[in-house]
Amino acid sequence: MKNKIILGVAVAAMALTACNKSDDNKNDGLSAFENDAKAAVEQYVPNVIYTTYSDLAKESEELYNLLADAAEKGVNALSQAEINAICAKFLQARQSWEESEAFLYGAATDFGIDPHIDTWPLDVEALATALSNAEQVSNLEGEDGIGYASAKLGAELLGFHGIEFILFRDGQNRTVDALRGNEDDEAFSGKTVTGAQELIYATAVAGDLRDNCYRLIVSWNPDAPKAYQERCEELEVPVSMTGSDKTYGENMLGAAKAGSTYTTWQETLSSILKAGCSNICNEVANVKMGNAHSGEDVNYIESPYSKKSFQDFIDNILSIQYSLYGKANVNAAESNSIINVLKNHKYDRADILQNKLTASIDALKACQAKGAFVDIYTDNLVQAAMDVINELDEELNKAAEWIVKQ
């Protein structure tokens, strides 16, 4: 009788254990860590990547529309307020782009969009030659000029920095009076280029920028606006992953399933930290700042005409923050965020990672308060910022290595 009772208890216990195990692993048999990692990715993809690329597409479209209206209206009929509005919209779109650089992996890299719209330094001498050619300027006019710019100008004359040159000088918005005259940059010496011609060029380049920003969101989000999808179809550009009909978002959200390039949720989180966050961390410290600061290439300065380099760098580090926090434009982590996965699963360097993130932003703000990067790139504050950003990079890689072992 005793043996029967013990056996009955054992069977009941086994049934209860099986039930509990089923509850614990109800999400496709995933471990507790994998469930949390999956939730973090499902938070990150729509709330960081989709949101940021949606903002960028909208703002680049608005920038193009403002420039197209200005070019059609003519510089003699423009007010300074209208120029200022165009400059403000440029900076807004620029910020969204810089805040996307922690996820340059995917469409931005695979389709060559990053170098196409964000190559620097601008080849000002080549721009002077192009804009002093009346036939070439004529080819840039109107909607047909967008395709001509995309195909003929080359990366050194396209994207944000070509537009920046037209809209800003020495950290200030261009004046209406300057645009009503002839270009006086030293690279244009001996050439006659009017502000009207410059606006035609900026409009064509902005249209190409807009199209590439449409392509980014369409390549990630299967539910991107229909107008964006139709424009990509019109341009006949690929928007799905090579050899697949999936978007990059579908691929990442489908991790650990057949057909996804991400075999585990651990690998997915690790890739976000390494291929995304660490990559831009290293670029900010050792390329964007390092090339000029070290003297390796003193002309390799991003956004020199608007003098917004430090803001670019801050926005790059914020793109890491938003990736870790699980939502764009926030200063606190979402519950289902990567940083909380680390903390909740007792990663002992999570607070160090957080501290290095905060310190990196603070160091860049200290630089920004002292002056523009183009003016102070040799300063000791720049070296201090580079050092702490490299320390952040080390922590991102350590966290990524810990994740894959879980």
PATORRO-446946 format. One record per residue (C-alpha): residue in one letter; x, y, z. Coordinates in pm, whole numbers, padded with zeros to 5 digits, always signed. Layout:
aXYZ/...
% end
This chain:
m+00000+00000+00000/k+00283+00234+00090/n+00454+00169-00245/k+00131+00249-00429/i+00096+00578-00242/i+00457+00671-00317/l+00409+00578-00682/g+00093+00786-00700/v+00268+01084-00548/a+00557+01042-00790/v+00324+01027-01090/a+00141+01338-00970/a+00470+01518-00917/m+00587+01421-01263/a+00262+01550-01412/l+00293+01877-01221/t+00657+01914-01329/a+00562+01849-01690/c+00286+02108-01664/n+00523+02365-01514/k+00786+02288-01775/s+00528+02335-02045/d+00433+02672-01897/d+00797+02782-01867/n+00870+02689-02226/k+00537+02766-02385/n+00716+02998-02628/d+00845+02736-02875/g+01046+02556-02609/l+01269+02855-02541/s+01464+02902-02221/a+01386+03192-01989/f+01679+03386-02134/e+01570+03316-02491/n+01215+03426-02416/d+01345+03755-02279/a+01586+03799-02571/k+01301+03737-02815/a+01084+03994-02637/a+01370+04246-02653/v+01409+04198-03028/e+01033+04228-03078/q+01051+04557-02886/y+01360+04681-03069/v+01274+04620-03435/p+00946+04818-03458/n+01019+05079-03190/v+01377+05162-03283/i+01441+05064-03645/y+01095+05113-03795/t+01034+05433-03600/t+01368+05592-03689/y+01354+05501-04057/s+00992+05618-04077/d+01092+05956-03934/l+01385+05976-04174/a+01169+05897-04479/k+00909+06156-04380/e+01165+06427-04304/s+01369+06369-04620/e+01049+06389-04823/e+00962+06720-04657/l+01315+06848-04722/y+01286+06765-05091/n+00946+06933-05116/l+01074+07252-04952/l+01376+07266-05181/a+01169+07190-05491/d+00930+07470-05403/a+01221+07708-05343/a+01387+07620-05673/e+01061+07668-05860/k+00987+07995-05683/g+01333+08133-05755/v+01589+08287-05521/n+01472+08643-05585/a+01128+08561-05444/l+01253+08367-05139/s+01257+08507-04787/q+01515+08437-04519/a+01242+08268-04317/e+01189+08018-04601/i+01562+07946-04618/n+01572+07900-04241/a+01283+07653-04260/i+01471+07448-04520/c+01783+07449-04302/a+01582+07338-03997/k+01427+07052-04193/f+01769+06944-04317/l+01899+06926-03959/q+01592+06729-03852/a+01643+06470-04126/r+02015+06466-04053/q+01948+06387-03688/s+01724+06094-03777/w+01991+05957-04009/e+02264+05983-03746/e+02032+05818-03493/s+02002+05522-03731/e+02372+05445-03751/a+02363+05179-03477/f+02178+04963-03730/l+02365+05026-04053/y+02378+04649-04096/g+02111+04529-04335/a+01974+04744-04617/a+02194+05049-04551/t+02506+04841-04610/d+02382+04566-04842/f+02236+04816-05091/g+02519+05069-05055/i+02280+05333-04922/d+02512+05452-04644/p+02800+05561-04872/h+02555+05685-05135/i+02392+05940-04904/d+02662+06004-04642/t+03006+06025-04801/w+03242+06301-04691/p+03436+06516-04741/l+03239+06674-05021/d+03442+06709-05342/v+03392+07084-05370/e+03622+07120-05672/a+03421+06860-05864/l+03100+07033-05756/a+03231+07363-05891/t+03306+07197-06224/a+02965+07030-06237/l+02766+07341-06152/s+02958+07562-06395/n+02847+07328-06674/a+02515+07471-06797/e+02415+07146-06967/q+02472+06945-06649/v+02269+07190-06440/s+01991+07166-06697/n+01993+06787-06658/l+01943+06831-06282/e+01623+07035-06319/g+01281+06895-06236/e+01186+06544-06129/d+01400+06391-06403/g+01698+06555-06235/i+01670+06314-05942/g+01758+06013-06155/y+02034+06206-06329/a+02188+06306-05995/s+02169+05950-05864/a+02333+05798-06170/k+02581+06064-06275/l+02710+06267-05982/g+02888+06007-05768/a+02890+05964-05391/e+03126+06259-05330/l+02860+06499-05464/l+02547+06326-05334/g+02362+06297-05007/f+02356+06507-04697/h+02687+06684-04744/g+02618+06820-05088/i+02295+06971-04959/e+02472+07091-04644/f+02720+07291-04854/i+02437+07477-05026/l+02241+07550-04707/f+02513+07632-04453/r+02842+07816-04426/d+03066+07856-04122/g+02800+07709-03896/q+02528+07948-04010/n+02229+07925-04242/r+02298+08064-04588/t+02149+08407-04640/v+01908+08501-04912/d+02155+08766-05027/a+02427+08502-05072/l+02196+08281-05276/r+02093+08576-05491/g+02455+08628-05589/n+02727+08403-05728/e+02902+08128-05532/d+03218+08271-05373/d+03381+07960-05221/e+03748+07947-05324/a+03691+07620-05510/f+03463+07813-05748/s+03726+08074-05832/g+03714+08155-06202/k+03373+07992-06239/t+03033+08156-06239/v+02773+07961-06045/t+02454+08124-05922/g+02248+08049-05613/a+01963+07950-05845/q+02185+07680-05997/e+02286+07564-05650/l+01921+07524-05550/i+01856+07314-05862/y+02145+07088-05762/a+02036+07067-05396/t+01680+06978-05500/a+01793+06692-05726/v+02023+06555-05455/a+01746+06587-05195/g+01515+06387-05421/d+01774+06112-05444/l+01819+06126-05067/r+01443+06093-05019/d+01428+05791-05251/n+01703+05614-05059/c+01534+05687-04727/y+01211+05542-04867/r+01410+05234-04962/l+01545+05194-04609/i+01205+05176-04442/v+01054+04962-04720/s+01347+04719-04692/w+01286+04677-04320/n+00915+04718-04260/p+00673+04506-04469/d+00398+04752-04372/a+00581+05064-04490/p+00353+05325-04654/k+00225+05220-04994/a+00353+05540-05156/y+00707+05453-05048/q+00672+05100-05183/e+00536+05226-05514/r+00828+05468-05552/c+01075+05185-05496/e+00890+04978-05755/e+00905+05270-05998/l+01281+05294-05944/e+01311+04916-05988/v+01542+04880-05689/p+01557+04563-05475/v+01407+04604-05129/s+01416+04248-04993/m+01707+04044-04871/t+01922+03880-05138/g+01777+03543-05231/s+01463+03603-05028/d+01129+03780-05043/k+01160+03882-04677/t+01229+04228-04545/y+01514+04274-04301/g+01262+04324-04023/e+01085+03996-04099/n+01420+03820-04106/m+01522+03948-03763/l+01181+03897-03604/g+01182+03543-03741/a+01508+03450-03567/a+01559+03087-03465/k+01316+02974-03735/a+01383+02816-04072/g+01470+03076-04334/s+01611+03338-04097/t+01979+03425-04110/y+01971+03446-03727/t+01985+03092-03589/t+01927+03180-03221/w+01790+03469-03019/q+02128+03494-02848/e+02294+03544-03186/t+02037+03809-03274/l+02103+04017-02962/s+02476+03973-03003/s+02456+04094-03364/i+02263+04404-03261/l+02540+04488-03016/k+02837+04394-03234/a+02737+04456-03597/g+02531+04757-03498/c+02626+04935-03176/s+02994+04842-03159/n+03044+04922-03526/i+02927+05283-03494/c+03103+05320-03159/n+03435+05233-03321/e+03365+05457-03620/v+03285+05762-03406/a+03594+05727-03187/n+03855+05608-03432/v+03741+05733-03772/k+03501+06025-03747/m+03702+06182-03464/g+04026+05988-03484/n+04127+06065-03841/a+04133+06441-03789/h+04249+06436-03425/s+04547+06212-03501/g+04646+06417-03805/e+04596+06117-04033/d+04343+06314-04239/v+04260+06664-04114/n+04006+06709-04395/y+03803+06406-04287/i+03551+06612-04094/e+03183+06534-04104/s+02934+06824-04136/p+03195+07105-04154/y+02965+07362-04318/s+02689+07343-04058/k+02950+07278-03786/k+02728+07005-03645/s+02992+06732-03620/f+02963+06690-03243/q+02585+06676-03274/d+02629+06401-03535/f+02850+06208-03291/i+02606+06256-03003/d+02322+06130-03221/n+02533+05827-03315/i+02580+05738-02949/l+02210+05803-02889/s+02140+05544-03157/i+02323+05298-02931/q+02120+05419-02633/y+01791+05370-02814/s+01901+05023-02927/l+01982+04926-02569/y+01668+05091-02430/g+01429+04943-02686/k+01271+05262-02812/a+01374+05569-03012/n+01388+05910-02847/v+01378+05789-02485/n+01600+05846-02183/a+01486+05539-01987/a+01482+05173-02080/e+01164+04994-02181/s+01081+04684-01976/n+01155+04451-02270/s+01488+04610-02359/i+01833+04470-02419/i+01978+04652-02119/n+01709+04500-01896/v+01775+04153-02035/l+02134+04198-01921/k+02033+04326-01577/n+01753+04075-01519/h+01980+03784-01603/k+02253+03905-01369/y+02513+04017-01619/d+02765+04167-01377/r+02886+04442-01612/a+02544+04583-01706/d+02588+04890-01484/i+02936+04950-01625/l+02793+04941-01976/q+02526+05191-01874/n+02786+05419-01711/k+03010+05416-02019/l+02712+05503-02238/t+02626+05803-02020/a+02990+05909-01997/s+03029+05899-02376/i+02737+06134-02432/d+02858+06365-02154/a+03210+06375-02301/l+03076+06469-02644/k+02855+06740-02494/a+03163+06882-02318/c+03338+06899-02656/q+03034+07059-02815/a+03024+07326-02545/k+03383+07422-02622/g+03341+07464-02997/a+03281+07300-03333/f+03483+06990-03418/v+03625+07154-03729/d+03773+07421-03500/i+03890+07213-03199/y+03962+06867-03338/t+04311+06864-03179/d+04178+06952-02833/n+04241+06727-02531/l+03866+06705-02475/v+03838+06528-02810/q+04093+06269-02698/a+03905+06223-02370/a+03580+06164-02560/m+03750+05918-02794/d+03887+05726-02495/v+03553+05684-02319/i+03374+05592-02643/n+03633+05320-02698/e+03564+05200-02343/l+03194+05187-02431/d+03286+04983-02736/e+03473+04734-02516/e+03171+04696-02290/l+02937+04640-02585/n+03158+04358-02709/k+03186+04201-02365/a+02809+04206-02331/a+02771+04052-02677/e+03015+03775-02588/w+02830+03703-02263/i+02495+03686-02443/v+02599+03413-02685/k+02699+03191-02391/q+02354+03202-02235/
% end
